[in-house]
Amino acid sequence: MSFDIPSDTPLGQVVRAPENFVSRSDIALVNRVNDTDRRSFFKKAFAAAAVGTVAASPALAAAAKSDPAILNLPEHSKGLGQPVAARPYGLPSKYEENLQRRESPGLTRVNASSVSFCPLQGLFGVVTPSGLHFERHHQGWWDIDPTQHRLMINGLVKKQMVFTVDELMRMESVSRIHFIECGANSGMEWGNVAVPTVQYTHGMLSCSEFTGVPLIKVLEYCGVDLKKGRFILAEGADGSSMTRTIPMEMVESGEVLLAYGQNGEMLRPENGYPLRLVVPGVQGVSWVKYLRRIEVGDKPYGTKDEAIHYVDLMPDGTHRQYTSIQECKSVITTPSGGQKLLAKGFYNITGLAWSGRGKITGVDVSTDGGKNWKTARLQGPINDKSLTRFNLPWVWDGKSDVLLQSRAVDSTGYVQPAYRALREVRGEKSVYHNNAIQSWRVDAAGEVHNVHVG
Amino acid sequence: MNKFKFEQRFKDLPCRALVAAFLCSFVFGVGTAHSMDGLGKVATPDELKAWDIDVRPDFVGLPKGSGSVEKGMEVWEAQCASCHGVFGESNEVFTPLVGGTTEEDIKAGRVAALKNGSSPQRTTLMKVPTLSTLWDYINRAMPWTAPKTLSTEEVYAVTAYILNMGGLVDDDFTLSDKNMAEVQNKLPNRNGMQTNHGMWLVSGKPDVKEKRCMSNCKPASKITSSLPEYARDSHGNLKDQNRLVGPVRGSVTVADAGQKKSAEPKLSTNSGESLFKANGCVACHAVDQKKLGPSVVAVAQKYADKPDSKDYLAGKIKGGSSGVWGDMPMPAQGHLSDEDLSALSAWFLSKKK
């Protein structure tokens, strides 16, 4: 028998005593461990177990020892803590620093026109903390003085007008929870497995409560010509002056917002402070940041990001232009690629589902690579064009043939497809708008790997 | 009907408040007043001119003017080549602009390489279906570190030069608002776009339709793709990218993880470094590896021990430079103040190993 404290066992994680006794070599191994306070606990425990008479069962052996985390009162129980407003703008615990937005090495060559990915592997519920919201900048980000920012409405309106941020914030506002996903999310994975974790496979995805004014209200106020004006052009104030065409149908639905608020505070600079367009269900590039102008027109605009980029290459060599909708999709976030299960036994499989065409009505989870499925429990709130959290209890038996998948269904009845179905239509090079089912393989050691399955 | 006559007609009614209410709703209803009246102001012609810069595929919005291929080459070499390469072919910073198209493509308006995969990359000229797109984007967003600084003539000229590099127009060509439509008919991928798909509108029809099968849906699964072992550490140590508590830990993917933490995106307080990042230097330079230009460390190694190295370097940054590290010229950074130049060059030199 051998026993080993895995090299990656975090301090404070209780490792179960393996069997009735510990061998000499194991004691030697335990003794080699650096003698920190917590580890010395393990050392003493195992040394004690080695001395002759031994507890009858491993569980008892572990249980019989009292936990020093309880016996030795920690400093925070015996001293005076920090005063109020020590940090006037609160920060996460220092123990949470592993969860950060990160770049995917080698994805882009210029970091002012790049992406940082949201750490989905560690998030709960559906709302993304603003500081972890994914970033996509086309020519760097700015922190813009809101008192100098303006929104111009021009084109097919009776009155071409200019609004200050003050004026927009005086108008009647709404707050709605919506997901935003880059059209290139999961694009690296289209051909084959390219990245290890859900942060990089799906992390160009975030969800916030946005506050602002429905664009249609402001257009109507300007006397918009809805008969001729069937398109809008949205334009940013940054160096790239990002532009995208949006069909007027979306604006008329009342869903498109001139947003200044995000999760109860103003937008973060990286997300377009002080004003961005919110276009629910549509890929992030249309949610123009630092929004400075809306033009109403009678034709689409063929801008750079709808004529050269964000176009989907089809097998016949044509590109689909103006692809915008983020179709129904889901992913398991725990357990997911690059994670390791602590031990066999109970787990809550959990993940996110969303659809650009409506609400999530169901999510199924498979542990055998898509042969058999169980319906997961949807956790509220379930909002239109929003992330929806799902959960499914699961007991890992320690075996290595586990292939985890999730499959979402939306309110139009659309079922999230497998790669095979998408590739049959779109071929091998489509890249954008990849909403295929994601697979995670769990190996015998409990390590989870990103895989594609056939 | 004007308001005065309306009031006259109803002045004898007993309840004037009612009249007022009626009048109010009447006026509101025909749109001559709005509850938000007073918010916003009418845009002036100058304001519209300053911001309404977009150019549509039908050339609505295109300013009058022209620019020659020859002039375009001048502008290109001074302001564009450092990122895009002398012939628009560079892959160092951005995806190449030019390449992958043929005479046949120009005739057909379809780029064959998009179907047969004969080009390793999809260049701009392989994809762009509308000439307005090039003009509009160069005008609004180029050059990279100083967008919206090109004159109308320079935008025409640079557009002409790109077309020239792609073999669409001759060396003595001048592009203007008069011949844009004509040149549009030479774009190699002008017939290469389709909008026949269900992904523009929420109500669109999806291109795949799967069934919600629940049991025995397929034979046992085979793994068709996984990350090769050598790529295990491609994204750093995953242990450091997962929480310290919870049902899982991150996998250890970097062996000597105890010593080496994966790169943390932290903002520096070092003003030299923040200047380096804020001024687009990173488009061409990295701290310890060669990109389009030399690494910061290499620059430091070369100059740090020389007298007046700080001033020398500040001068090179301010005035631009060429021929020292290779063929690729470094554009002048004249917008930097002397303090910034000094901080930046001091930071460069501090990277000597």
Chai-1 contact restraints between the chains, C-beta under 6 A:
chainA,res_idxA,chainB,res_idxB,connection_type,confidence,min_distance_angstrom,max_distance_angstrom,comment,restraint_id
A,D8,B,K239,contact,1.0,0.0,6.0,A-B,restraint_1
A,D8,B,V252,contact,1.0,0.0,6.0,A-B,restraint_2
A,P10,B,L244,contact,1.0,0.0,6.0,A-B,restraint_3
A,Y95,B,L244,contact,1.0,0.0,6.0,A-B,restraint_4
A,N98,B,D240,contact,1.0,0.0,6.0,A-B,restraint_5
A,N98,B,Q241,contact,1.0,0.0,6.0,A-B,restraint_6
A,N98,B,N242,contact,1.0,0.0,6.0,A-B,restraint_7
A,R109,B,V93,contact,1.0,0.0,6.0,A-B,restraint_8
A,V110,B,V93,contact,1.0,0.0,6.0,A-B,restraint_9
A,V110,B,A283,contact,1.0,0.0,6.0,A-B,restraint_10
A,N111,B,V282,contact,1.0,0.0,6.0,A-B,restraint_11
A,G122,B,R243,contact,1.0,0.0,6.0,A-B,restraint_12
A,M152,B,A43,contact,1.0,0.0,6.0,A-B,restraint_13
A,M152,B,W51,contact,1.0,0.0,6.0,A-B,restraint_14
A,N154,B,L48,contact,1.0,0.0,6.0,A-B,restraint_15
A,N154,B,D52,contact,1.0,0.0,6.0,A-B,restraint_16
A,K159,B,V42,contact,1.0,0.0,6.0,A-B,restraint_17
A,Q160,B,A43,contact,1.0,0.0,6.0,A-B,restraint_18
A,M161,B,G40,contact,1.0,0.0,6.0,A-B,restraint_19
A,M161,B,V42,contact,1.0,0.0,6.0,A-B,restraint_20
A,M161,B,A43,contact,1.0,0.0,6.0,A-B,restraint_21
A,V162,B,K41,contact,1.0,0.0,6.0,A-B,restraint_22
A,V162,B,A43,contact,1.0,0.0,6.0,A-B,restraint_23
A,F163,B,G40,contact,1.0,0.0,6.0,A-B,restraint_24
A,E167,B,L39,contact,1.0,0.0,6.0,A-B,restraint_25
A,E167,B,G40,contact,1.0,0.0,6.0,A-B,restraint_26
A,N192,B,S225,contact,1.0,0.0,6.0,A-B,restraint_27
A,V193,B,S225,contact,1.0,0.0,6.0,A-B,restraint_28
A,V193,B,S226,contact,1.0,0.0,6.0,A-B,restraint_29
A,V193,B,L227,contact,1.0,0.0,6.0,A-B,restraint_30
A,P196,B,L227,contact,1.0,0.0,6.0,A-B,restraint_31
A,P196,B,H235,contact,1.0,0.0,6.0,A-B,restraint_32
A,Y221,B,H34,contact,1.0,0.0,6.0,A-B,restraint_33
A,Y221,B,M36,contact,1.0,0.0,6.0,A-B,restraint_34
A,L233,B,D54,contact,1.0,0.0,6.0,A-B,restraint_35
A,G239,B,P147,contact,1.0,0.0,6.0,A-B,restraint_36
A,S240,B,A141,contact,1.0,0.0,6.0,A-B,restraint_37
A,S241,B,R140,contact,1.0,0.0,6.0,A-B,restraint_38
A,E249,B,L201,contact,1.0,0.0,6.0,A-B,restraint_39
A,G281,B,V202,contact,1.0,0.0,6.0,A-B,restraint_40
A,R293,B,W51,contact,1.0,0.0,6.0,A-B,restraint_41
A,Y301,B,R56,contact,1.0,0.0,6.0,A-B,restraint_42
A,G302,B,P57,contact,1.0,0.0,6.0,A-B,restraint_43
A,G302,B,T130,contact,1.0,0.0,6.0,A-B,restraint_44
A,G302,B,T133,contact,1.0,0.0,6.0,A-B,restraint_45
A,K304,B,T133,contact,1.0,0.0,6.0,A-B,restraint_46
A,K304,B,Y137,contact,1.0,0.0,6.0,A-B,restraint_47
A,A307,B,V128,contact,1.0,0.0,6.0,A-B,restraint_48
A,A307,B,P129,contact,1.0,0.0,6.0,A-B,restraint_49
A,A307,B,T130,contact,1.0,0.0,6.0,A-B,restraint_50
A,A307,B,T133,contact,1.0,0.0,6.0,A-B,restraint_51
A,I308,B,T124,contact,1.0,0.0,6.0,A-B,restraint_52
A,I308,B,K127,contact,1.0,0.0,6.0,A-B,restraint_53
A,I308,B,V128,contact,1.0,0.0,6.0,A-B,restraint_54
A,G317,B,L114,contact,1.0,0.0,6.0,A-B,restraint_55
A,G317,B,K115,contact,1.0,0.0,6.0,A-B,restraint_56
A,T318,B,G192,contact,1.0,0.0,6.0,A-B,restraint_57
A,T318,B,Q194,contact,1.0,0.0,6.0,A-B,restraint_58
A,H319,B,M193,contact,1.0,0.0,6.0,A-B,restraint_59
A,R320,B,Q194,contact,1.0,0.0,6.0,A-B,restraint_60
A,R320,B,H197,contact,1.0,0.0,6.0,A-B,restraint_61
A,Q321,B,M193,contact,1.0,0.0,6.0,A-B,restraint_62
A,Q321,B,T195,contact,1.0,0.0,6.0,A-B,restraint_63
A,Y322,B,T195,contact,1.0,0.0,6.0,A-B,restraint_64
A,Y322,B,W200,contact,1.0,0.0,6.0,A-B,restraint_65
A,T323,B,M199,contact,1.0,0.0,6.0,A-B,restraint_66
A,S324,B,W200,contact,1.0,0.0,6.0,A-B,restraint_67
A,I325,B,M199,contact,1.0,0.0,6.0,A-B,restraint_68
A,P335,B,V248,contact,1.0,0.0,6.0,A-B,restraint_69
A,G338,B,L238,contact,1.0,0.0,6.0,A-B,restraint_70
A,G338,B,G250,contact,1.0,0.0,6.0,A-B,restraint_71
A,G338,B,S251,contact,1.0,0.0,6.0,A-B,restraint_72
A,Q339,B,V248,contact,1.0,0.0,6.0,A-B,restraint_73
A,K340,B,V248,contact,1.0,0.0,6.0,A-B,restraint_74
A,K340,B,R249,contact,1.0,0.0,6.0,A-B,restraint_75
A,K340,B,S251,contact,1.0,0.0,6.0,A-B,restraint_76
A,L341,B,V248,contact,1.0,0.0,6.0,A-B,restraint_77
A,Y347,B,P247,contact,1.0,0.0,6.0,A-B,restraint_78
A,R357,B,V202,contact,1.0,0.0,6.0,A-B,restraint_79
A,G369,B,S221,contact,1.0,0.0,6.0,A-B,restraint_80
A,K371,B,C217,contact,1.0,0.0,6.0,A-B,restraint_81
A,K371,B,K218,contact,1.0,0.0,6.0,A-B,restraint_82
A,N372,B,S215,contact,1.0,0.0,6.0,A-B,restraint_83
A,W373,B,M214,contact,1.0,0.0,6.0,A-B,restraint_84
A,L403,B,S221,contact,1.0,0.0,6.0,A-B,restraint_85
A,Y414,B,P206,contact,1.0,0.0,6.0,A-B,restraint_86
A,V415,B,E210,contact,1.0,0.0,6.0,A-B,restraint_87
A,V415,B,R212,contact,1.0,0.0,6.0,A-B,restraint_88
A,P417,B,V208,contact,1.0,0.0,6.0,A-B,restraint_89
A,P417,B,E210,contact,1.0,0.0,6.0,A-B,restraint_90
A,A421,B,V208,contact,1.0,0.0,6.0,A-B,restraint_91
A,A421,B,E210,contact,1.0,0.0,6.0,A-B,restraint_92
A,L422,B,V208,contact,1.0,0.0,6.0,A-B,restraint_93
A,V425,B,D207,contact,1.0,0.0,6.0,A-B,restraint_94
A,V425,B,V208,contact,1.0,0.0,6.0,A-B,restraint_95
A,E447,B,S251,contact,1.0,0.0,6.0,A-B,restraint_96
A,N450,B,L227,contact,1.0,0.0,6.0,A-B,restraint_97
A,V451,B,I223,contact,1.0,0.0,6.0,A-B,restraint_98
A,V451,B,S226,contact,1.0,0.0,6.0,A-B,restraint_99
A,H452,B,T224,contact,1.0,0.0,6.0,A-B,restraint_100
A,H452,B,S225,contact,1.0,0.0,6.0,A-B,restraint_101
A,V453,B,S221,contact,1.0,0.0,6.0,A-B,restraint_102
A,V453,B,I223,contact,1.0,0.0,6.0,A-B,restraint_103
A,G454,B,K222,contact,1.0,0.0,6.0,A-B,restraint_104
A,G454,B,T224,contact,1.0,0.0,6.0,A-B,restraint_105
